[in-house]
Amino acid sequence: MKKTTLLFFLLAQAAFAQRYKPRPITGLLGAFGAEVALVKETLIKPKTVVVDGVVFTTGKIGNQRVVVAETGIGKVNAAMTTALMLDHFRPQRILFTGIAGGTNPDLQPGDIVIAGQTAHHDYGAITDKNKPTRQTRNAITKQFNPAFFPADTTLMRLAERVVKTVALEGIPLASGGVSDRPVKVMTGTVVTGDVFVASPSKVSSLRADFGADATEMEGAAIAQVCYQIQVPHLIIRSLSDRADAEAHIAYDKFYPTAARNSAKLVIAIVKSL
């Protein structure tokens, strides 16, 4: 690395580190209204704050001060809401709760993926000769970001411990009962793109190219914003479908169970902080 480049990088990092000053509050995000509503129901003394049209709700879960918001669907909406939350409320950490399509054949609807890492699956370059890059570029440092954004280790390990104490719901059966198969929880890879995946061939490519366990439309955008601002984050996804040809049908059937399981885990993590 040239001296001028190194100096610029160090100056950028120094200014960057000084800029974000966290407050004792935890940010909780979800893509859909139903997911966010489940978290809001647990808030003590909720208060609504509107920032540039985006509705945030503050309150307490257990002894922890929190701020909750719905991002909306897609990467741009997720990044915008995350940036507004970070700028206005300065949370110490960000937790995301939501549903996803499963790409790991060992998982089924209702199971949970704690994202040890997230990646954009629809980012890159299309050329005839060169291998496409999957690395976004940090607008602050001008350096390449990692292809996979790592979760905060402390939050991830806490989630792995806490989930063992949470009563997760099994999958509802057509007969009206509930599957006796235990809900499976794993720490894995979640990939993000601005597409709803309902294609076995796409599932196969996401599995082969990224080692993906789940696919969704917001996580990596939130992870990238947090990574660039240096805010600890964790993405938690409960599967609503297998991202295959039947994804739309399964989504409608299993979404409520998946949303509740993800929200329950996030609430339990906050109470354990």
C-alpha positions in Angstrom: 0.0 0.0 0.0 1.4 3.4 -1.0 2.1 5.9 1.8 -0.5 8.4 0.6 -3.1 5.6 0.4 -2.3 4.4 3.8 -2.4 7.9 5.3 -5.8 8.5 3.7 -7.1 5.2 5.0 -5.9 6.0 8.6 -7.3 9.5 8.5 -10.6 8.2 7.2 -10.7 5.5 9.9 -9.9 8.1 12.6 -12.6 10.5 11.5 -15.0 7.6 11.1 -14.3 6.3 14.6 -14.9 9.7 16.1 -18.2 10.3 14.3 -20.5 7.6 15.7 -21.1 7.9 19.4 -23.6 5.3 20.6 -26.2 5.7 23.3 -27.5 3.0 25.7 -30.3 1.8 23.5 -30.7 -1.2 21.2 -32.2 -0.9 17.7 -34.7 -3.6 16.6 -35.7 -3.9 12.9 -38.1 -6.0 10.9 -39.1 -5.9 7.3 -42.9 -6.4 7.7 -45.5 -4.8 9.9 -46.5 -8.2 11.4 -42.9 -9.0 12.5 -42.5 -5.5 14.0 -45.9 -5.6 15.7 -44.9 -8.8 17.6 -41.9 -6.9 19.1 -43.9 -3.8 19.8 -46.4 -5.7 21.8 -43.7 -6.4 24.5 -42.7 -2.8 24.9 -43.1 -1.0 28.2 -44.2 2.6 27.9 -44.0 2.8 24.1 -43.6 6.2 22.4 -43.8 7.0 18.7 -41.2 9.1 17.1 -41.4 10.0 13.4 -38.2 10.8 11.5 -38.5 11.9 7.9 -41.7 10.0 7.6 -40.4 6.8 9.1 -42.1 5.7 12.3 -39.9 4.6 15.2 -41.2 3.3 18.5 -39.1 3.6 21.7 -39.7 1.8 25.0 -38.2 -0.9 27.2 -38.0 -4.7 26.9 -37.0 -5.9 30.3 -34.3 -3.5 31.6 -33.2 -2.6 28.1 -34.1 0.6 26.2 -35.0 -0.2 22.6 -36.1 1.5 19.5 -38.2 -0.5 17.0 -38.9 0.2 13.3 -40.3 -1.5 10.2 -37.8 -1.2 7.3 -40.1 -2.2 4.5 -39.2 -4.7 1.8 -35.9 -4.6 -0.1 -32.4 -3.5 0.3 -32.8 0.3 -0.3 -35.7 0.5 2.2 -33.7 -1.5 4.8 -30.6 0.6 4.4 -32.5 3.9 4.6 -34.3 2.9 7.8 -31.1 1.6 9.4 -29.3 4.8 8.5 -32.0 7.0 10.0 -32.1 4.9 13.1 -28.4 5.1 13.6 -28.3 8.8 12.9 -31.2 9.8 15.1 -31.1 7.3 18.0 -27.5 6.2 18.0 -28.1 2.6 19.2 -25.3 0.5 20.6 -26.3 -2.5 18.5 -28.8 -3.5 15.8 -30.9 -6.7 15.8 -33.0 -7.7 12.8 -36.0 -10.1 13.0 -37.7 -11.5 10.0 -38.6 -14.4 7.7 -36.6 -15.9 4.8 -36.7 -18.7 2.2 -34.7 -21.7 3.1 -31.9 -22.8 0.7 -30.4 -25.5 3.0 -32.0 -28.8 2.3 -31.8 -29.8 5.9 -34.1 -27.0 7.0 -37.8 -26.6 6.7 -40.3 -23.8 7.4 -40.3 -22.6 11.0 -36.5 -23.4 11.5 -34.2 -20.5 12.4 -31.0 -19.3 10.8 -28.8 -17.1 13.0 -26.7 -15.3 10.4 -23.1 -15.7 11.2 -22.5 -13.9 8.0 -24.5 -12.2 5.3 -23.8 -11.4 1.6 -25.4 -9.7 -1.4 -26.2 -12.4 -3.9 -27.2 -9.9 -6.6 -24.2 -7.6 -6.5 -21.4 -7.7 -9.0 -20.3 -7.1 -12.6 -21.3 -8.8 -15.8 -18.4 -9.1 -18.2 -17.2 -11.5 -20.9 -13.7 -12.1 -19.5 -13.5 -11.2 -15.9 -14.8 -13.0 -12.8 -17.4 -10.7 -11.2 -16.6 -9.2 -7.9 -19.0 -9.7 -5.0 -17.4 -7.0 -2.8 -19.1 -3.7 -2.3 -17.0 -0.7 -1.6 -17.0 1.3 1.6 -18.0 4.9 0.8 -16.2 6.1 3.9 -12.8 4.4 3.6 -13.0 3.8 -0.2 -11.8 0.3 0.5 -13.5 -2.9 -0.6 -15.9 -4.4 2.0 -15.7 -8.1 2.7 -17.9 -10.3 0.4 -19.5 -11.7 3.6 -20.4 -9.3 6.4 -19.6 -11.0 9.8 -22.1 -10.8 12.6 -21.0 -9.4 15.9 -19.5 -12.4 17.7 -20.9 -11.5 21.2 -24.4 -11.1 19.9 -24.2 -14.3 17.8 -23.0 -16.4 20.8 -25.6 -14.9 23.0 -28.3 -15.8 20.5 -27.0 -19.4 20.3 -27.3 -19.7 24.1 -30.6 -17.9 24.5 -32.4 -19.8 21.8 -32.1 -23.0 23.9 -34.4 -21.4 26.5 -37.1 -20.2 24.0 -40.3 -22.2 23.3 -40.3 -22.2 19.5 -43.4 -23.2 17.6 -43.5 -26.3 15.4 -44.9 -26.4 11.9 -48.7 -26.5 11.6 -49.9 -29.6 9.8 -52.8 -29.9 7.2 -54.7 -32.1 9.7 -54.8 -29.1 12.1 -52.1 -30.4 14.5 -48.5 -29.3 14.9 -45.4 -31.2 13.7 -43.6 -33.0 16.5 -40.2 -32.4 14.8 -38.2 -30.0 17.0 -37.5 -26.6 15.5 -34.0 -26.6 14.1 -31.7 -23.7 14.9 -28.4 -23.2 13.1 -25.8 -20.5 12.7 -25.1 -20.1 9.0 -25.0 -17.9 5.9 -27.9 -15.7 4.8 -27.8 -14.1 1.4 -29.7 -11.0 0.3 -31.1 -9.7 -3.0 -33.9 -7.6 -4.4 -35.8 -10.6 -5.5 -38.3 -13.1 -4.0 -36.7 -16.4 -4.8 -39.2 -19.2 -5.8 -36.9 -21.3 -8.1 -35.2 -24.6 -7.4 -32.4 -23.7 -9.9 -31.8 -20.4 -8.1 -31.7 -22.2 -4.7 -29.1 -24.6 -6.1 -26.9 -21.8 -7.4 -27.2 -19.8 -4.1 -26.2 -22.9 -2.2 -23.3 -23.7 -4.6 -22.0 -20.1 -5.0 -22.5 -18.8 -1.5 -23.1 -21.8 0.8 -26.4 -20.1 1.6 -28.7 -21.5 4.2 -31.4 -18.8 3.7 -32.2 -16.0 1.2 -34.1 -12.8 1.9 -34.3 -9.2 0.8 -32.9 -6.9 3.6 -30.2 -8.5 5.8 -26.9 -7.7 3.9 -28.0 -4.1 3.4 -28.4 -3.7 7.1 -25.2 -5.5 7.7 -23.3 -3.3 5.3 -24.5 -0.1 6.9 -23.7 -1.4 10.3 -20.2 -2.7 9.2 -19.4 0.7 7.6 -20.5 2.7 10.6 -18.9 0.1 13.0 -22.1 -0.8 14.9 -22.5 -4.4 16.1 -25.3 -6.2 14.4 -27.1 -9.6 14.1 -29.6 -10.8 11.6 -32.0 -13.6 12.6 -34.2 -15.3 10.1 -37.0 -17.8 10.6 -37.9 -19.8 7.4 -41.4 -19.3 5.9 -40.7 -21.4 2.8 -38.0 -23.3 0.9 -37.6 -20.7 -1.9 -38.8 -23.3 -4.4 -41.7 -23.4 -6.9 -44.1 -23.8 -4.0 -42.7 -20.8 -2.1 -45.7 -18.5 -2.5 -48.0 -21.2 -1.1 -45.8 -22.1 1.8 -45.1 -18.5 2.6 -48.8 -17.8 3.1 -49.2 -20.9 5.3 -46.1 -20.7 7.5 -45.4 -16.9 7.7 -47.2 -16.4 11.0 -45.3 -19.2 12.7 -42.0 -18.1 11.2 -42.5 -14.5 12.3 -43.4 -15.5 15.8 -40.3 -17.7 16.2 -38.0 -15.0 15.0 -39.5 -12.3 17.1 -39.5 -14.6 20.2 -35.8 -15.1 19.8 -35.0 -11.4 19.4 -37.0 -10.5 22.4 -35.3 -13.1 24.5 -31.9 -11.8 23.3 -32.7 -8.3 24.4 -33.8 -9.4 27.8 -30.5 -11.2 28.2 -28.3 -8.3 27.3 
